[in-house]
Amino acid sequence: MKCISVYTDNFEVFSDIFDRVVESPLEENEEQEVEGITISHSGDVPEHYFERMSVKPEVVVMRDKSRGLTILQHGKVFEILLPVSETA
């Protein structure tokens, strides 16, 4: 899974920029600023990362079923976990 980090703890701000963040063509370890909020491609995360994080009481889990992605919110960061298409 590809992980995009959005550095804010404000859900309203996150919601306002969410579509632009998901559609941003970020390279791994690249940072950008969207409406004053720093976003970065944090690389690929293993499947067990979601499982490990979702059981922590301080982590909020949200899903966007139409896009097949998961959002983890903890502390001052939202992490958008996007499925990576396997091409071989």
PDB file with SEQRES, HELIX, SHEET and CRYST1 records, atoms N, CA, C and O in Angstrom:
SEQRES   1 A   88  MET LYS CYS ILE SER VAL TYR THR ASP ASN PHE GLU VAL          
SEQRES   2 A   88  PHE SER ASP ILE PHE ASP ARG VAL VAL GLU SER PRO LEU          
SEQRES   3 A   88  GLU GLU ASN GLU GLU GLN GLU VAL GLU GLY ILE THR ILE          
SEQRES   4 A   88  SER HIS SER GLY ASP VAL PRO GLU HIS TYR PHE GLU ARG          
SEQRES   5 A   88  MET SER VAL LYS PRO GLU VAL VAL VAL MET ARG ASP LYS          
SEQRES   6 A   88  SER ARG GLY LEU THR ILE LEU GLN HIS GLY LYS VAL PHE          
SEQRES   7 A   88  GLU ILE LEU LEU PRO VAL SER GLU THR ALA                      
HELIX    1 AA1 PHE A   11  GLU A   23  1                                  13    
HELIX    2 AA2 GLU A   47  SER A   54  1                                   8    
SHEET    1 AA1 6 GLU A  31  VAL A  34  0                                        
SHEET    2 AA1 6 ILE A  37  ASP A  44 -1                                        
SHEET    3 AA1 6 LYS A   2  VAL A   6 -1                                        
SHEET    4 AA1 6 VAL A  77  LEU A  82 -1                                        
SHEET    5 AA1 6 LEU A  69  HIS A  74 -1                                        
SHEET    6 AA1 6 VAL A  60  ASP A  64 -1                                        
CRYST1    1.000    1.000    1.000  90.00  90.00  90.00 P 1           1          
ATOM      1  N   MET A   1       0.835  -1.179   0.000  1.00  0.00           N  
ATOM      2  CA  MET A   1       0.000   0.000   0.000  1.00  0.00           C  
ATOM      3  C   MET A   1       0.881   1.244   0.000  1.00  0.00           C  
ATOM      4  O   MET A   1       1.896   1.307   0.693  1.00  0.00           O  
ATOM      5  N   LYS A   2       0.474   2.221  -0.784  1.00  0.00           N  
ATOM      6  CA  LYS A   2       1.150   3.505  -0.840  1.00  0.00           C  
ATOM      7  C   LYS A   2       0.588   4.372   0.284  1.00  0.00           C  
ATOM      8  O   LYS A   2      -0.623   4.386   0.506  1.00  0.00           O  
ATOM      9  N   CYS A   3       1.445   5.085   0.987  1.00  0.00           N  
ATOM     10  CA  CYS A   3       1.013   5.924   2.106  1.00  0.00           C  
ATOM     11  C   CYS A   3       1.297   7.389   1.807  1.00  0.00           C  
ATOM     12  O   CYS A   3       2.436   7.771   1.537  1.00  0.00           O  
ATOM     13  N   ILE A   4       0.250   8.204   1.860  1.00  0.00           N  
ATOM     14  CA  ILE A   4       0.402   9.654   1.725  1.00  0.00           C  
ATOM     15  C   ILE A   4       0.056  10.266   3.080  1.00  0.00           C  
ATOM     16  O   ILE A   4      -1.041  10.065   3.603  1.00  0.00           O  
ATOM     17  N   SER A   5       0.997  11.009   3.635  1.00  0.00           N  
ATOM     18  CA  SER A   5       0.783  11.665   4.924  1.00  0.00           C  
ATOM     19  C   SER A   5       0.348  13.104   4.712  1.00  0.00           C  
ATOM     20  O   SER A   5       0.898  13.820   3.875  1.00  0.00           O  
ATOM     21  N   VAL A   6      -0.652  13.515   5.488  1.00  0.00           N  
ATOM     22  CA  VAL A   6      -1.167  14.885   5.449  1.00  0.00           C  
ATOM     23  C   VAL A   6      -0.999  15.441   6.862  1.00  0.00           C  
ATOM     24  O   VAL A   6      -1.619  14.952   7.807  1.00  0.00           O  
ATOM     25  N   TYR A   7      -0.159  16.462   6.999  1.00  0.00           N  
ATOM     26  CA  TYR A   7       0.223  16.945   8.316  1.00  0.00           C  
ATOM     27  C   TYR A   7      -0.706  18.039   8.830  1.00  0.00           C  
ATOM     28  O   TYR A   7      -0.407  19.230   8.741  1.00  0.00           O  
ATOM     29  N   THR A   8      -1.841  17.602   9.371  1.00  0.00           N  
ATOM     30  CA  THR A   8      -2.792  18.478  10.044  1.00  0.00           C  
ATOM     31  C   THR A   8      -3.618  17.629  10.999  1.00  0.00           C  
ATOM     32  O   THR A   8      -3.782  16.426  10.795  1.00  0.00           O  
ATOM     33  N   ASP A   9      -4.130  18.260  12.032  1.00  0.00           N  
ATOM     34  CA  ASP A   9      -5.058  17.560  12.929  1.00  0.00           C  
ATOM     35  C   ASP A   9      -6.466  18.133  12.781  1.00  0.00           C  
ATOM     36  O   ASP A   9      -7.354  17.835  13.581  1.00  0.00           O  
ATOM     37  N   ASN A  10      -6.663  18.959  11.752  1.00  0.00           N  
ATOM     38  CA  ASN A  10      -7.945  19.615  11.511  1.00  0.00           C  
ATOM     39  C   ASN A  10      -8.710  18.837  10.443  1.00  0.00           C  
ATOM     40  O   ASN A  10      -8.355  18.884   9.265  1.00  0.00           O  
ATOM     41  N   PHE A  11      -9.757  18.123  10.849  1.00  0.00           N  
ATOM     42  CA  PHE A  11     -10.508  17.286   9.909  1.00  0.00           C  
ATOM     43  C   PHE A  11     -11.159  18.107   8.799  1.00  0.00           C  
ATOM     44  O   PHE A  11     -11.224  17.658   7.655  1.00  0.00           O  
ATOM     45  N   GLU A  12     -11.634  19.290   9.125  1.00  0.00           N  
ATOM     46  CA  GLU A  12     -12.279  20.125   8.107  1.00  0.00           C  
ATOM     47  C   GLU A  12     -11.279  20.518   7.011  1.00  0.00           C  
ATOM     48  O   GLU A  12     -11.608  20.468   5.826  1.00  0.00           O  
ATOM     49  N   VAL A  13     -10.078  20.903   7.400  1.00  0.00           N  
ATOM     50  CA  VAL A  13      -9.036  21.246   6.431  1.00  0.00           C  
ATOM     51  C   VAL A  13      -8.669  20.009   5.610  1.00  0.00           C  
ATOM     52  O   VAL A  13      -8.531  20.090   4.390  1.00  0.00           O  
ATOM     53  N   PHE A  14      -8.512  18.872   6.277  1.00  0.00           N  
ATOM     54  CA  PHE A  14      -8.191  17.622   5.583  1.00  0.00           C  
ATOM     55  C   PHE A  14      -9.270  17.298   4.554  1.00  0.00           C  
ATOM     56  O   PHE A  14      -8.955  16.942   3.418  1.00  0.00           O  
ATOM     57  N   SER A  15     -10.524  17.416   4.938  1.00  0.00           N  
ATOM     58  CA  SER A  15     -11.634  17.131   4.022  1.00  0.00           C  
ATOM     59  C   SER A  15     -11.622  18.053   2.810  1.00  0.00           C  
ATOM     60  O   SER A  15     -11.917  17.628   1.693  1.00  0.00           O  
ATOM     61  N   ASP A  16     -11.279  19.316   3.038  1.00  0.00           N  
ATOM     62  CA  ASP A  16     -11.258  20.292   1.946  1.00  0.00           C  
ATOM     63  C   ASP A  16     -10.201  19.967   0.891  1.00  0.00           C  
ATOM     64  O   ASP A  16     -10.421  20.218  -0.294  1.00  0.00           O  
ATOM     65  N   ILE A  17      -9.060  19.415   1.302  1.00  0.00           N  
ATOM     66  CA  ILE A  17      -7.971  19.150   0.352  1.00  0.00           C  
ATOM     67  C   ILE A  17      -7.851  17.677  -0.041  1.00  0.00           C  
ATOM     68  O   ILE A  17      -7.005  17.322  -0.861  1.00  0.00           O  
ATOM     69  N   PHE A  18      -8.687  16.826   0.536  1.00  0.00           N  
ATOM     70  CA  PHE A  18      -8.583  15.371   0.343  1.00  0.00           C  
ATOM     71  C   PHE A  18      -8.500  14.948  -1.130  1.00  0.00           C  
ATOM     72  O   PHE A  18      -7.594  14.201  -1.501  1.00  0.00           O  
ATOM     73  N   ASP A  19      -9.425  15.411  -1.969  1.00  0.00           N  
ATOM     74  CA  ASP A  19      -9.426  14.997  -3.375  1.00  0.00           C  
ATOM     75  C   ASP A  19      -8.139  15.400  -4.086  1.00  0.00           C  
ATOM     76  O   ASP A  19      -7.578  14.620  -4.856  1.00  0.00           O  
ATOM     77  N   ARG A  20      -7.675  16.614  -3.827  1.00  0.00           N  
ATOM     78  CA  ARG A  20      -6.428  17.061  -4.466  1.00  0.00           C  
ATOM     79  C   ARG A  20      -5.240  16.243  -3.992  1.00  0.00           C  
ATOM     80  O   ARG A  20      -4.335  15.953  -4.774  1.00  0.00           O  
ATOM     81  N   VAL A  21      -5.233  15.868  -2.720  1.00  0.00           N  
ATOM     82  CA  VAL A  21      -4.134  15.066  -2.184  1.00  0.00           C  
ATOM     83  C   VAL A  21      -4.102  13.687  -2.850  1.00  0.00           C  
ATOM     84  O   VAL A  21      -3.046  13.232  -3.290  1.00  0.00           O  
ATOM     85  N   VAL A  22      -5.251  13.031  -2.922  1.00  0.00           N  
ATOM     86  CA  VAL A  22      -5.324  11.688  -3.499  1.00  0.00           C  
ATOM     87  C   VAL A  22      -4.917  11.697  -4.972  1.00  0.00           C  
ATOM     88  O   VAL A  22      -4.306  10.743  -5.454  1.00  0.00           O  
ATOM     89  N   GLU A  23      -5.250  12.761  -5.678  1.00  0.00           N  
ATOM     90  CA  GLU A  23      -4.957  12.840  -7.106  1.00  0.00           C  
ATOM     91  C   GLU A  23      -3.570  13.396  -7.413  1.00  0.00           C  
ATOM     92  O   GLU A  23      -3.166  13.431  -8.576  1.00  0.00           O  
ATOM     93  N   SER A  24      -2.834  13.832  -6.388  1.00  0.00           N  
ATOM     94  CA  SER A  24      -1.494  14.385  -6.603  1.00  0.00           C  
ATOM     95  C   SER A  24      -0.523  13.290  -7.019  1.00  0.00           C  
ATOM     96  O   SER A  24      -0.452  12.241  -6.378  1.00  0.00           O  
ATOM     97  N   PRO A  25       0.228  13.533  -8.093  1.00  0.00           N  
ATOM     98  CA  PRO A  25       1.202  12.529  -8.555  1.00  0.00           C  
ATOM     99  C   PRO A  25       2.531  12.665  -7.809  1.00  0.00           C  
ATOM    100  O   PRO A  25       3.528  13.104  -8.383  1.00  0.00           O  
ATOM    101  N   LEU A  26       2.540  12.291  -6.547  1.00  0.00           N  
ATOM    102  CA  LEU A  26       3.751  12.395  -5.735  1.00  0.00           C  
ATOM    103  C   LEU A  26       4.679  11.210  -5.991  1.00  0.00           C  
ATOM    104  O   LEU A  26       4.230  10.074  -6.142  1.00  0.00           O  
ATOM    105  N   GLU A  27       5.970  11.492  -6.037  1.00  0.00           N  
ATOM    106  CA  GLU A  27       6.979  10.439  -6.074  1.00  0.00           C  
ATOM    107  C   GLU A  27       7.306  10.059  -4.634  1.00  0.00           C  
ATOM    108  O   GLU A  27       7.047  10.833  -3.713  1.00  0.00           O  
ATOM    109  N   GLU A  28       7.871   8.876  -4.438  1.00  0.00           N  
ATOM    110  CA  GLU A  28       8.217   8.435  -3.090  1.00  0.00           C  
ATOM    111  C   GLU A  28       9.143   9.444  -2.419  1.00  0.00           C  
ATOM    112  O   GLU A  28      10.098   9.920  -3.033  1.00  0.00           O  
ATOM    113  N   ASN A  29       8.862   9.767  -1.164  1.00  0.00           N  
ATOM    114  CA  ASN A  29       9.596  10.725  -0.327  1.00  0.00           C  
ATOM    115  C   ASN A  29       9.497  12.170  -0.807  1.00  0.00           C  
ATOM    116  O   ASN A  29      10.257  13.020  -0.343  1.00  0.00           O  
ATOM    117  N   GLU A  30       8.590  12.465  -1.715  1.00  0.00           N  
ATOM    118  CA  GLU A  30       8.388  13.834  -2.184  1.00  0.00           C  
ATOM    119  C   GLU A  30       7.393  14.539  -1.276  1.00  0.00           C  
ATOM    120  O   GLU A  30       6.417  13.943  -0.821  1.00  0.00           O  
ATOM    121  N   GLU A  31       7.652  15.814  -1.018  1.00  0.00           N  
ATOM    122  CA  GLU A  31       6.741  16.640  -0.237  1.00  0.00           C  
ATOM    123  C   GLU A  31       6.185  17.742  -1.111  1.00  0.00           C  
ATOM    124  O   GLU A  31       6.863  18.248  -2.005  1.00  0.00           O  
ATOM    125  N   GLN A  32       4.933  18.112  -0.843  1.00  0.00           N  
ATOM    126  CA  GLN A  32       4.287  19.243  -1.508  1.00  0.00           C  
ATOM    127  C   GLN A  32       3.482  19.991  -0.459  1.00  0.00           C  
ATOM    128  O   GLN A  32       3.245  19.491   0.641  1.00  0.00           O  
ATOM    129  N   GLU A  33       3.072  21.183  -0.816  1.00  0.00           N  
ATOM    130  CA  GLU A  33       2.190  21.949   0.059  1.00  0.00           C  
ATOM    131  C   GLU A  33       0.877  22.188  -0.682  1.00  0.00           C  
ATOM    132  O   GLU A  33       0.872  22.640  -1.827  1.00  0.00           O  
ATOM    133  N   VAL A  34      -0.228  21.881  -0.022  1.00  0.00           N  
ATOM    134  CA  VAL A  34      -1.562  22.105  -0.582  1.00  0.00           C  
ATOM    135  C   VAL A  34      -2.310  22.999   0.396  1.00  0.00           C  
ATOM    136  O   VAL A  34      -2.578  22.609   1.533  1.00  0.00           O  
ATOM    137  N   GLU A  35      -2.639  24.189  -0.052  1.00  0.00           N  
ATOM    138  CA  GLU A  35      -3.347  25.169   0.788  1.00  0.00           C  
ATOM    139  C   GLU A  35      -2.689  25.340   2.155  1.00  0.00           C  
ATOM    140  O   GLU A  35      -3.367  25.415   3.180  1.00  0.00           O  
ATOM    141  N   GLY A  36      -1.360  25.402   2.153  1.00  0.00           N  
ATOM    142  CA  GLY A  36      -0.609  25.624   3.391  1.00  0.00           C  
ATOM    143  C   GLY A  36      -0.378  24.388   4.235  1.00  0.00           C  
ATOM    144  O   GLY A  36       0.236  24.478   5.298  1.00  0.00           O  
ATOM    145  N   ILE A  37      -0.858  23.226   3.786  1.00  0.00           N  
ATOM    146  CA  ILE A  37      -0.699  21.973   4.522  1.00  0.00           C  
ATOM    147  C   ILE A  37       0.354  21.114   3.809  1.00  0.00           C  
ATOM    148  O   ILE A  37       0.278  20.917   2.596  1.00  0.00           O  
ATOM    149  N   THR A  38       1.321  20.611   4.555  1.00  0.00           N  
ATOM    150  CA  THR A  38       2.353  19.756   3.977  1.00  0.00           C  
ATOM    151  C   THR A  38       1.811  18.352   3.786  1.00  0.00           C  
ATOM    152  O   THR A  38       1.205  17.773   4.687  1.00  0.00           O  
ATOM    153  N   ILE A  39       2.042  17.814   2.587  1.00  0.00           N  
ATOM    154  CA  ILE A  39       1.692  16.416   2.307  1.00  0.00           C  
ATOM    155  C   ILE A  39       2.945  15.738   1.784  1.00  0.00           C  
ATOM    156  O   ILE A  39       3.795  16.384   1.171  1.00  0.00           O  
ATOM    157  N   SER A  40       3.064  14.439   2.023  1.00  0.00           N  
ATOM    158  CA  SER A  40       4.224  13.720   1.509  1.00  0.00           C  
ATOM    159  C   SER A  40       3.868  12.277   1.208  1.00  0.00           C  
ATOM    160  O   SER A  40       3.010  11.670   1.847  1.00  0.00           O  
ATOM    161  N   HIS A  41       4.566  11.750   0.204  1.00  0.00           N  
ATOM    162  CA  HIS A  41       4.461  10.325  -0.127  1.00  0.00           C  
ATOM    163  C   HIS A  41       5.438   9.631   0.808  1.00  0.00           C  
ATOM    164  O   HIS A  41       6.651   9.772   0.659  1.00  0.00           O  
ATOM    165  N   SER A  42       4.924   8.899   1.751  1.00  0.00           N  
ATOM    166  CA  SER A  42       5.760   8.265   2.775  1.00  0.00           C  
ATOM    167  C   SER A  42       6.263   6.892   2.365  1.00  0.00           C  
ATOM    168  O   SER A  42       6.826   6.169   3.187  1.00  0.00           O  
ATOM    169  N   GLY A  43       6.070   6.525   1.119  1.00  0.00           N  
ATOM    170  CA  GLY A  43       6.537   5.224   0.647  1.00  0.00           C  
ATOM    171  C   GLY A  43       5.472   4.160   0.794  1.00  0.00           C  
ATOM    172  O   GLY A  43       4.320   4.438   1.124  1.00  0.00           O  
ATOM    173  N   ASP A  44       5.885   2.955   0.542  1.00  0.00           N  
ATOM    174  CA  ASP A  44       4.974   1.821   0.671  1.00  0.00           C  
ATOM    175  C   ASP A  44       5.001   1.291   2.094  1.00  0.00           C  
ATOM    176  O   ASP A  44       6.048   1.263   2.740  1.00  0.00           O  
ATOM    177  N   VAL A  45       3.843   0.874   2.570  1.00  0.00           N  
ATOM    178  CA  VAL A  45       3.752   0.276   3.902  1.00  0.00           C  
ATOM    179  C   VAL A  45       3.245  -1.152   3.756  1.00  0.00           C  
ATOM    180  O   VAL A  45       2.422  -1.432   2.883  1.00  0.00           O  
ATOM    181  N   PRO A  46       3.728  -2.058   4.602  1.00  0.00           N  
ATOM    182  CA  PRO A  46       3.266  -3.447   4.520  1.00  0.00           C  
ATOM    183  C   PRO A  46       1.825  -3.583   5.005  1.00  0.00           C  
ATOM    184  O   PRO A  46       1.326  -2.733   5.742  1.00  0.00           O  
ATOM    185  N   GLU A  47       1.170  -4.651   4.588  1.00  0.00           N  
ATOM    186  CA  GLU A  47      -0.220  -4.904   4.965  1.00  0.00           C  
ATOM    187  C   GLU A  47      -0.421  -4.891   6.485  1.00  0.00           C  
ATOM    188  O   GLU A  47      -1.439  -4.398   6.970  1.00  0.00           O  
ATOM    189  N   HIS A  48       0.532  -5.423   7.226  1.00  0.00           N  
ATOM    190  CA  HIS A  48       0.354  -5.512   8.681  1.00  0.00           C  
ATOM    191  C   HIS A  48       0.429  -4.140   9.365  1.00  0.00           C  
ATOM    192  O   HIS A  48       0.071  -4.034  10.537  1.00  0.00           O  
ATOM    193  N   TYR A  49       0.878  -3.099   8.677  1.00  0.00           N  
ATOM    194  CA  TYR A  49       0.913  -1.752   9.257  1.00  0.00           C  
ATOM    195  C   TYR A  49      -0.502  -1.302   9.620  1.00  0.00           C  
ATOM    196  O   TYR A  49      -0.740  -0.802  10.719  1.00  0.00           O  
ATOM    197  N   PHE A  50      -1.437  -1.484   8.688  1.00  0.00           N  
ATOM    198  CA  PHE A  50      -2.823  -1.117   8.959  1.00  0.00           C  
ATOM    199  C   PHE A  50      -3.364  -1.904  10.147  1.00  0.00           C  
ATOM    200  O   PHE A  50      -3.985  -1.331  11.042  1.00  0.00           O  
ATOM    201  N   GLU A  51      -3.131  -3.202  10.156  1.00  0.00           N  
ATOM    202  CA  GLU A  51      -3.631  -4.038  11.250  1.00  0.00           C  
ATOM    203  C   GLU A  51      -3.069  -3.587  12.590  1.00  0.00           C  
ATOM    204  O   GLU A  51      -3.796  -3.519  13.582  1.00  0.00           O  
ATOM    205  N   ARG A  52      -1.782  -3.281  12.621  1.00  0.00           N  
ATOM    206  CA  ARG A  52      -1.125  -2.861  13.862  1.00  0.00           C  
ATOM    207  C   ARG A  52      -1.652  -1.501  14.327  1.00  0.00           C  
ATOM    208  O   ARG A  52      -1.902  -1.301  15.516  1.00  0.00           O  
ATOM    209  N   MET A  53      -1.818  -0.576  13.390  1.00  0.00           N  
ATOM    210  CA  MET A  53      -2.267   0.765  13.758  1.00  0.00           C  
ATOM    211  C   MET A  53      -3.746   0.803  14.145  1.00  0.00           C  
ATOM    212  O   MET A  53      -4.133   1.549  15.045  1.00  0.00           O  
ATOM    213  N   SER A  54      -4.571   0.005  13.471  1.00  0.00           N  
ATOM    214  CA  SER A  54      -6.015   0.086  13.698  1.00  0.00           C  
ATOM    215  C   SER A  54      -6.447  -0.381  15.076  1.00  0.00           C  
ATOM    216  O   SER A  54      -7.552  -0.052  15.508  1.00  0.00           O  
ATOM    217  N   VAL A  55      -5.618  -1.133  15.777  1.00  0.00           N  
ATOM    218  CA  VAL A  55      -5.996  -1.594  17.119  1.00  0.00           C  
ATOM    219  C   VAL A  55      -5.595  -0.609  18.211  1.00  0.00           C  
ATOM    220  O   VAL A  55      -5.966  -0.784  19.371  1.00  0.00           O  
ATOM    221  N   LYS A  56      -4.845   0.418  17.850  1.00  0.00           N  
ATOM    222  CA  LYS A  56      -4.435   1.403  18.854  1.00  0.00           C  
ATOM    223  C   LYS A  56      -5.614   2.329  19.162  1.00  0.00           C  
ATOM    224  O   LYS A  56      -6.282   2.802  18.243  1.00  0.00           O  
ATOM    225  N   PRO A  57      -5.875   2.591  20.440  1.00  0.00           N  
ATOM    226  CA  PRO A  57      -7.042   3.408  20.807  1.00  0.00           C  
ATOM    227  C   PRO A  57      -6.958   4.850  20.320  1.00  0.00           C  
ATOM    228  O   PRO A  57      -7.993   5.495  20.157  1.00  0.00           O  
ATOM    229  N   GLU A  58      -5.765   5.369  20.084  1.00  0.00           N  
ATOM    230  CA  GLU A  58      -5.635   6.762  19.650  1.00  0.00           C  
ATOM    231  C   GLU A  58      -5.726   6.941  18.128  1.00  0.00           C  
ATOM    232  O   GLU A  58      -5.591   8.054  17.621  1.00  0.00           O  
ATOM    233  N   VAL A  59      -5.954   5.847  17.410  1.00  0.00           N  
ATOM    234  CA  VAL A  59      -6.030   5.903  15.948  1.00  0.00           C  
ATOM    235  C   VAL A  59      -7.484   5.795  15.488  1.00  0.00           C  
ATOM    236  O   VAL A  59      -8.213   4.881  15.876  1.00  0.00           O  
ATOM    237  N   VAL A  60      -7.883   6.754  14.653  1.00  0.00           N  
ATOM    238  CA  VAL A  60      -9.215   6.733  14.041  1.00  0.00           C  
ATOM    239  C   VAL A  60      -9.060   6.150  12.644  1.00  0.00           C  
ATOM    240  O   VAL A  60      -8.184   6.566  11.886  1.00  0.00           O  
ATOM    241  N   VAL A  61      -9.917   5.180  12.303  1.00  0.00           N  
ATOM    242  CA  VAL A  61      -9.869   4.534  10.991  1.00  0.00           C  
ATOM    243  C   VAL A  61     -11.090   4.945  10.187  1.00  0.00           C  
ATOM    244  O   VAL A  61     -12.222   4.839  10.659  1.00  0.00           O  
ATOM    245  N   MET A  62     -10.851   5.417   8.965  1.00  0.00           N  
ATOM    246  CA  MET A  62     -11.929   5.784   8.045  1.00  0.00           C  
ATOM    247  C   MET A  62     -11.670   5.075   6.722  1.00  0.00           C  
ATOM    248  O   MET A  62     -10.521   4.809   6.367  1.00  0.00           O  
ATOM    249  N   ARG A  63     -12.739   4.772   5.998  1.00  0.00           N  
ATOM    250  CA  ARG A  63     -12.589   4.103   4.703  1.00  0.00           C  
ATOM    251  C   ARG A  63     -13.363   4.854   3.638  1.00  0.00           C  
ATOM    252  O   ARG A  63     -14.440   5.398   3.883  1.00  0.00           O  
ATOM    253  N   ASP A  64     -12.782   4.867   2.450  1.00  0.00           N  
ATOM    254  CA  ASP A  64     -13.464   5.379   1.262  1.00  0.00           C  
ATOM    255  C   ASP A  64     -13.612   4.177   0.342  1.00  0.00           C  
ATOM    256  O   ASP A  64     -12.727   3.881  -0.461  1.00  0.00           O  
ATOM    257  N   LYS A  65     -14.751   3.485   0.471  1.00  0.00           N  
ATOM    258  CA  LYS A  65     -14.954   2.240  -0.268  1.00  0.00           C  
ATOM    259  C   LYS A  65     -14.997   2.461  -1.775  1.00  0.00           C  
ATOM    260  O   LYS A  65     -14.588   1.585  -2.537  1.00  0.00           O  
ATOM    261  N   SER A  66     -15.485   3.614  -2.216  1.00  0.00           N  
ATOM    262  CA  SER A  66     -15.567   3.866  -3.653  1.00  0.00           C  
ATOM    263  C   SER A  66     -14.185   3.923  -4.302  1.00  0.00           C  
ATOM    264  O   SER A  66     -14.037   3.602  -5.481  1.00  0.00           O  
ATOM    265  N   ARG A  67     -13.189   4.326  -3.541  1.00  0.00           N  
ATOM    266  CA  ARG A  67     -11.813   4.396  -4.059  1.00  0.00           C  
ATOM    267  C   ARG A  67     -10.931   3.261  -3.554  1.00  0.00           C  
ATOM    268  O   ARG A  67      -9.804   3.085  -4.016  1.00  0.00           O  
ATOM    269  N   GLY A  68     -11.453   2.495  -2.602  1.00  0.00           N  
ATOM    270  CA  GLY A  68     -10.679   1.386  -2.053  1.00  0.00           C  
ATOM    271  C   GLY A  68      -9.515   1.828  -1.184  1.00  0.00           C  
ATOM    272  O   GLY A  68      -8.493   1.145  -1.118  1.00  0.00           O  
ATOM    273  N   LEU A  69      -9.663   2.967  -0.518  1.00  0.00           N  
ATOM    274  CA  LEU A  69      -8.565   3.432   0.323  1.00  0.00           C  
ATOM    275  C   LEU A  69      -8.979   3.540   1.777  1.00  0.00           C  
ATOM    276  O   LEU A  69     -10.164   3.565   2.110  1.00  0.00           O  
ATOM    277  N   THR A  70      -7.974   3.603   2.631  1.00  0.00           N  
ATOM    278  CA  THR A  70      -8.178   3.688   4.073  1.00  0.00           C  
ATOM    279  C   THR A  70      -7.451   4.920   4.581  1.00  0.00           C  
ATOM    280  O   THR A  70      -6.376   5.264   4.091  1.00  0.00           O  
ATOM    281  N   ILE A  71      -8.043   5.584   5.565  1.00  0.00           N  
ATOM    282  CA  ILE A  71      -7.433   6.763   6.172  1.00  0.00           C  
ATOM    283  C   ILE A  71      -7.245   6.483   7.652  1.00  0.00           C  
ATOM    284  O   ILE A  71      -8.181   6.077   8.342  1.00  0.00           O  
ATOM    285  N   LEU A  72      -6.038   6.701   8.132  1.00  0.00           N  
ATOM    286  CA  LEU A  72      -5.729   6.589   9.558  1.00  0.00           C  
ATOM    287  C   LEU A  72      -5.456   7.997  10.069  1.00  0.00           C  
ATOM    288  O   LEU A  72      -4.689   8.741   9.457  1.00  0.00           O  
ATOM    289  N   GLN A  73      -6.074   8.368  11.185  1.00  0.00           N  
ATOM    290  CA  GLN A  73      -5.808   9.675  11.777  1.00  0.00           C  
ATOM    291  C   GLN A  73      -5.299   9.456  13.184  1.00  0.00           C  
ATOM    292  O   GLN A  73      -5.946   8.799  14.000  1.00  0.00           O  
ATOM    293  N   HIS A  74      -4.135  10.012  13.456  1.00  0.00           N  
ATOM    294  CA  HIS A  74      -3.562   9.917  14.798  1.00  0.00           C  
ATOM    295  C   HIS A  74      -2.640  11.103  15.013  1.00  0.00           C  
ATOM    296  O   HIS A  74      -1.907  11.509  14.112  1.00  0.00           O  
ATOM    297  N   GLY A  75      -2.686  11.648  16.212  1.00  0.00           N  
ATOM    298  CA  GLY A  75      -1.874  12.828  16.496  1.00  0.00           C  
ATOM    299  C   GLY A  75      -2.217  13.956  15.541  1.00  0.00           C  
ATOM    300  O   GLY A  75      -3.384  14.314  15.384  1.00  0.00           O  
ATOM    301  N   LYS A  76      -1.205  14.511  14.908  1.00  0.00           N  
ATOM    302  CA  LYS A  76      -1.409  15.632  13.989  1.00  0.00           C  
ATOM    303  C   LYS A  76      -1.169  15.211  12.551  1.00  0.00           C  
ATOM    304  O   LYS A  76      -0.649  15.985  11.748  1.00  0.00           O  
ATOM    305  N   VAL A  77      -1.551  13.983  12.229  1.00  0.00           N  
ATOM    306  CA  VAL A  77      -1.345  13.492  10.864  1.00  0.00           C  
ATOM    307  C   VAL A  77      -2.488  12.578  10.434  1.00  0.00           C  
ATOM    308  O   VAL A  77      -3.018  11.794  11.221  1.00  0.00           O  
ATOM    309  N   PHE A  78      -2.847  12.703   9.168  1.00  0.00           N  
ATOM    310  CA  PHE A  78      -3.750  11.763   8.507  1.00  0.00           C  
ATOM    311  C   PHE A  78      -2.884  10.963   7.552  1.00  0.00           C  
ATOM    312  O   PHE A  78      -2.072  11.537   6.825  1.00  0.00           O  
ATOM    313  N   GLU A  79      -3.043   9.656   7.540  1.00  0.00           N  
ATOM    314  CA  GLU A  79      -2.325   8.810   6.596  1.00  0.00           C  
ATOM    315  C   GLU A  79      -3.342   8.168   5.663  1.00  0.00           C  
ATOM    316  O   GLU A  79      -4.258   7.472   6.103  1.00  0.00           O  
ATOM    317  N   ILE A  80      -3.167   8.414   4.370  1.00  0.00           N  
ATOM    318  CA  ILE A  80      -4.056   7.837   3.364  1.00  0.00           C  
ATOM    319  C   ILE A  80      -3.342   6.625   2.782  1.00  0.00           C  
ATOM    320  O   ILE A  80      -2.273   6.751   2.185  1.00  0.00           O  
ATOM    321  N   LEU A  81      -3.943   5.445   2.960  1.00  0.00           N  
ATOM    322  CA  LEU A  81      -3.354   4.208   2.461  1.00  0.00           C  
ATOM    323  C   LEU A  81      -4.082   3.828   1.166  1.00  0.00           C  
ATOM    324  O   LEU A  81      -5.275   3.523   1.164  1.00  0.00           O  
ATOM    325  N   LEU A  82      -3.330   3.857   0.079  1.00  0.00           N  
ATOM    326  CA  LEU A  82      -3.885   3.573  -1.246  1.00  0.00           C  
ATOM    327  C   LEU A  82      -3.378   2.233  -1.741  1.00  0.00           C  
ATOM    328  O   LEU A  82      -2.192   1.931  -1.608  1.00  0.00           O  
ATOM    329  N   PRO A  83      -4.269   1.418  -2.315  1.00  0.00           N  
ATOM    330  CA  PRO A  83      -3.801   0.156  -2.869  1.00  0.00           C  
ATOM    331  C   PRO A  83      -2.878   0.430  -4.060  1.00  0.00           C  
ATOM    332  O   PRO A  83      -3.078   1.378  -4.819  1.00  0.00           O  
ATOM    333  N   VAL A  84      -1.869  -0.424  -4.198  1.00  0.00           N  
ATOM    334  CA  VAL A  84      -0.921  -0.295  -5.312  1.00  0.00           C  
ATOM    335  C   VAL A  84      -1.256  -1.385  -6.305  1.00  0.00           C  
ATOM    336  O   VAL A  84      -1.315  -2.564  -5.956  1.00  0.00           O  
ATOM    337  N   SER A  85      -1.477  -0.981  -7.553  1.00  0.00           N  
ATOM    338  CA  SER A  85      -1.794  -1.996  -8.569  1.00  0.00           C  
ATOM    339  C   SER A  85      -0.519  -2.732  -8.962  1.00  0.00           C  
ATOM    340  O   SER A  85       0.512  -2.122  -9.245  1.00  0.00           O  
ATOM    341  N   GLU A  86      -0.614  -4.032  -8.971  1.00  0.00           N  
ATOM    342  CA  GLU A  86       0.521  -4.879  -9.353  1.00  0.00           C  
ATOM    343  C   GLU A  86       0.553  -5.011 -10.870  1.00  0.00           C  
ATOM    344  O   GLU A  86      -0.401  -5.493 -11.482  1.00  0.00           O  
ATOM    345  N   THR A  87       1.644  -4.584 -11.461  1.00  0.00           N  
ATOM    346  CA  THR A  87       1.805  -4.766 -12.904  1.00  0.00           C  
ATOM    347  C   THR A  87       3.084  -5.538 -13.159  1.00  0.00           C  
ATOM    348  O   THR A  87       4.160  -5.147 -12.707  1.00  0.00           O  
ATOM    349  N   ALA A  88       2.957  -6.635 -13.885  1.00  0.00           N  
ATOM    350  CA  ALA A  88       4.141  -7.439 -14.148  1.00  0.00           C  
ATOM    351  C   ALA A  88       4.078  -7.980 -15.562  1.00  0.00           C  
ATOM    352  O   ALA A  88       4.986  -8.691 -15.993  1.00  0.00           O  
TER     353      ALA A  88                                                      
END                                                                             
